[in-house]
Amino acid sequence: MTSNTKENYLKAIYSLEESGTSISLSALSRIIKVSIPTVNNMVKRLQQEGWVYYQKYKPLILTDEGRKVASQIVRRHRLAEMFLVKTMGLGWEEVHEIAEDLEHIDSKVFFDRIDEMLGFPNTDPHGMVIPDKKGNSIRHNYINFYSLDEGNTAVLRALNNESKIFLMFLNKKNIELGTKIKIERKESFDGSIIVSYKNLQNIVLTKEVCEQLLVEKIEE
């Protein structure tokens, strides 16, 4: 098991914990895209490192040390994404894979300098929180857009899905962080939502899309 593989697992576990999702082997299998037996073997190695608590049929739990290590991997990744967007002008759909490479640079000075250059941002280009040097992070109580009712208005603050294909879809829909979206109607047949935002009216978003949007409800 390479160090990069360990880092990928810790990052995935941290992200699941961050989202409040129960951390199961099957959930890790879907994220890492390997078989459950492979995940099982690797999680046992993480436990040997003292980074996770693992008992059969129970959710994984990061140890304090594991969370500290994972938070710094996530910090490097999200700072790299922010640098690529803010300094190099890349689109939010272009940065994930590049940041996957940059996060493995073993230089605290390098990432601290990026942090300083960016003005110590709290979130990455997709709205996810950037942990600080000590592993602390501000937790936002954003809600799933699909949970809102007809007539509600919310501001898009973060995403549950950072895949390139999803971000390109949002680009085509002219939706980005900070977009104010109003629910005009919910369709009982297929769960789709009719929304209005900016100067666009009666745009259809599927339930699948709406569940990937983390928002802050506002009163109008």
C-alpha positions as CSV (number, residue, x, y, z in Angstrom):
1,M,0.0,0.0,0.0
2,T,1.7,3.2,-1.2
3,S,1.6,6.4,0.9
4,N,-0.5,8.0,-1.8
5,T,-3.1,5.2,-1.5
6,K,-3.1,5.8,2.2
7,E,-3.7,9.5,1.6
8,N,-6.5,8.8,-0.8
9,Y,-8.3,6.6,1.7
10,L,-7.8,9.1,4.6
11,K,-9.1,11.9,2.4
12,A,-12.2,9.9,1.4
13,I,-12.9,8.9,5.0
14,Y,-12.5,12.6,6.1
15,S,-14.9,13.7,3.4
16,L,-17.5,11.2,4.4
17,E,-17.2,12.2,8.0
18,E,-17.4,15.8,7.0
19,S,-20.7,15.2,5.1
20,G,-22.2,13.3,8.1
21,T,-22.4,10.1,6.1
22,S,-21.9,6.8,7.9
23,I,-18.4,5.6,6.9
24,S,-18.9,2.0,5.7
25,L,-16.7,-0.2,3.6
26,S,-19.2,-0.1,0.8
27,A,-19.2,3.8,0.9
28,L,-15.4,3.8,0.6
29,S,-15.6,1.2,-2.2
30,R,-17.8,3.5,-4.2
31,I,-15.6,6.5,-3.7
32,I,-12.2,4.8,-4.2
33,K,-13.7,2.6,-7.0
34,V,-12.2,-0.7,-5.8
35,S,-13.8,-3.9,-4.4
36,I,-15.0,-4.2,-0.9
37,P,-12.4,-6.9,0.0
38,T,-9.6,-4.5,-1.2
39,V,-11.1,-1.7,0.9
40,N,-11.2,-4.1,3.9
41,N,-7.5,-5.0,3.6
42,M,-6.5,-1.4,3.3
43,V,-8.6,-0.2,6.2
44,K,-7.0,-2.8,8.4
45,R,-3.6,-1.3,7.4
46,L,-4.9,2.1,8.4
47,Q,-5.9,0.7,11.7
48,Q,-2.4,-0.6,12.2
49,E,-1.1,2.9,11.6
50,G,-3.4,4.1,14.4
51,W,-5.5,6.3,12.1
52,V,-8.9,4.6,12.2
53,Y,-11.0,2.5,14.6
54,Y,-12.5,-0.5,12.7
55,Q,-14.8,-3.2,13.8
56,K,-16.6,-5.6,11.5
57,Y,-20.1,-4.4,10.5
58,K,-19.7,-1.0,12.3
59,P,-18.9,2.4,10.8
60,L,-15.3,3.5,10.5
61,I,-14.1,6.2,12.9
62,L,-11.1,8.3,12.4
63,T,-8.8,8.5,15.5
64,D,-7.6,11.9,16.6
65,E,-4.3,11.2,14.9
66,G,-6.0,9.9,11.8
67,R,-8.2,13.0,11.6
68,K,-5.1,15.3,12.1
69,V,-3.3,13.5,9.2
70,A,-6.4,13.5,7.0
71,S,-7.2,17.2,7.6
72,Q,-3.7,18.2,6.3
73,I,-4.1,16.1,3.1
74,V,-7.5,17.8,2.6
75,R,-6.0,21.2,3.4
76,R,-3.3,20.7,0.7
77,H,-5.8,19.5,-1.9
78,R,-8.3,22.4,-1.3
79,L,-5.6,25.0,-1.2
80,A,-4.2,23.7,-4.4
81,E,-7.6,23.9,-6.0
82,M,-8.1,27.4,-4.8
83,F,-4.7,28.4,-6.1
84,L,-5.4,27.0,-9.5
85,V,-8.7,28.9,-9.8
86,K,-7.8,32.2,-8.2
87,T,-4.2,32.6,-9.4
88,M,-4.1,30.5,-12.6
89,G,-7.6,31.2,-13.8
90,L,-8.7,27.6,-14.3
91,G,-12.3,26.7,-14.1
92,W,-13.7,24.9,-11.0
93,E,-14.3,21.8,-13.3
94,E,-10.6,21.7,-14.2
95,V,-8.8,21.6,-10.9
96,H,-9.5,18.4,-9.1
97,E,-7.2,16.1,-10.9
98,I,-4.3,18.6,-10.9
99,A,-4.8,19.2,-7.2
100,E,-4.6,15.4,-6.7
101,D,-1.0,15.6,-7.9
102,L,-0.1,18.8,-6.0
103,E,-1.5,17.6,-2.7
104,H,1.4,15.0,-2.5
105,I,4.1,17.8,-2.4
106,D,5.7,17.3,1.0
107,S,6.4,20.9,1.9
108,K,4.6,22.7,4.7
109,V,6.2,26.0,3.6
110,F,4.8,25.6,0.1
111,F,1.2,25.3,1.2
112,D,1.5,27.9,3.9
113,R,2.7,30.3,1.3
114,I,-0.2,29.5,-1.0
115,D,-2.5,30.1,1.9
116,E,-1.0,33.5,2.6
117,M,-1.0,34.5,-1.1
118,L,-4.7,33.6,-1.3
119,G,-5.5,35.6,1.8
120,F,-6.2,32.6,4.0
121,P,-9.4,31.4,2.4
122,N,-11.9,29.4,4.4
123,T,-13.4,27.4,1.5
124,D,-12.2,25.9,-1.8
125,P,-13.7,26.6,-5.2
126,H,-16.5,24.1,-4.6
127,G,-17.5,25.6,-1.2
128,M,-15.8,23.0,0.9
129,V,-14.1,24.1,4.1
130,I,-10.3,24.3,4.1
131,P,-8.8,23.1,7.4
132,D,-6.2,25.3,9.0
133,K,-2.7,24.3,9.9
134,K,-3.8,22.7,13.1
135,G,-6.6,20.7,11.4
136,N,-9.4,22.9,12.7
137,S,-12.2,23.9,10.3
138,I,-15.3,26.0,10.5
139,R,-18.4,23.8,10.2
140,H,-21.3,25.3,8.1
141,N,-24.8,24.1,8.7
142,Y,-25.8,24.1,5.0
143,I,-28.8,22.1,4.0
144,N,-29.6,19.9,1.0
145,F,-31.5,22.0,-1.6
146,Y,-33.9,19.1,-2.3
147,S,-35.1,19.3,1.3
148,L,-36.6,22.8,0.8
149,D,-40.3,23.5,0.0
150,E,-42.1,25.2,-2.8
151,G,-41.6,29.0,-2.6
152,N,-38.4,28.7,-0.6
153,T,-35.3,30.6,-1.8
154,A,-31.7,29.6,-1.1
155,V,-28.1,30.6,-1.9
156,L,-25.8,27.9,-3.3
157,R,-22.9,27.6,-0.9
158,A,-21.2,24.2,-1.6
159,L,-21.5,21.0,-3.6
160,N,-21.7,17.4,-2.6
161,N,-20.4,16.4,-6.0
162,E,-17.2,17.8,-7.5
163,S,-17.0,15.5,-10.5
164,K,-16.0,17.3,-13.8
165,I,-19.2,16.2,-15.6
166,F,-21.4,17.6,-12.8
167,L,-19.5,20.9,-12.7
168,M,-19.7,21.2,-16.5
169,F,-23.5,20.6,-16.2
170,L,-23.7,23.5,-13.7
171,N,-21.7,25.7,-16.0
172,K,-24.2,25.1,-18.8
173,K,-27.0,25.9,-16.4
174,N,-25.2,29.1,-15.4
175,I,-25.1,28.0,-11.8
176,E,-22.2,28.8,-9.5
177,L,-21.5,29.4,-5.8
178,G,-23.5,32.4,-4.6
179,T,-26.4,31.8,-7.1
180,K,-29.8,32.6,-5.5
181,I,-32.3,29.9,-6.5
182,K,-36.1,30.0,-5.9
183,I,-38.2,26.8,-5.9
184,E,-41.2,27.5,-8.0
185,R,-42.7,24.0,-8.0
186,K,-41.9,20.4,-7.1
187,E,-43.1,17.7,-9.4
188,S,-44.6,14.7,-7.5
189,F,-44.2,12.3,-10.5
190,D,-40.4,12.3,-10.8
191,G,-39.2,14.5,-7.9
192,S,-37.9,17.2,-10.3
193,I,-37.9,20.8,-9.2
194,I,-38.9,23.9,-11.3
195,V,-36.6,26.8,-10.3
196,S,-35.9,30.4,-11.1
197,Y,-32.5,32.1,-10.7
198,K,-30.8,35.2,-12.1
199,N,-32.8,36.1,-15.2
200,L,-33.8,32.5,-15.9
201,Q,-37.4,31.3,-15.2
202,N,-38.9,27.8,-14.9
203,I,-35.7,25.8,-15.2
204,V,-36.1,22.1,-14.5
205,L,-33.5,20.4,-12.2
206,T,-33.7,16.7,-11.5
207,K,-33.9,15.4,-7.9
208,E,-30.4,13.9,-8.5
209,V,-28.9,17.3,-9.2
210,C,-30.7,19.1,-6.4
211,E,-29.4,16.6,-3.9
212,Q,-25.9,17.6,-4.8
213,L,-26.5,21.3,-3.9
214,L,-25.7,22.5,-0.4
215,V,-27.5,25.8,0.3
216,E,-28.3,28.5,2.8
217,K,-32.0,29.2,3.1
218,I,-32.8,32.9,3.0
219,E,-36.0,34.9,3.6
220,E,-37.3,37.2,1.0
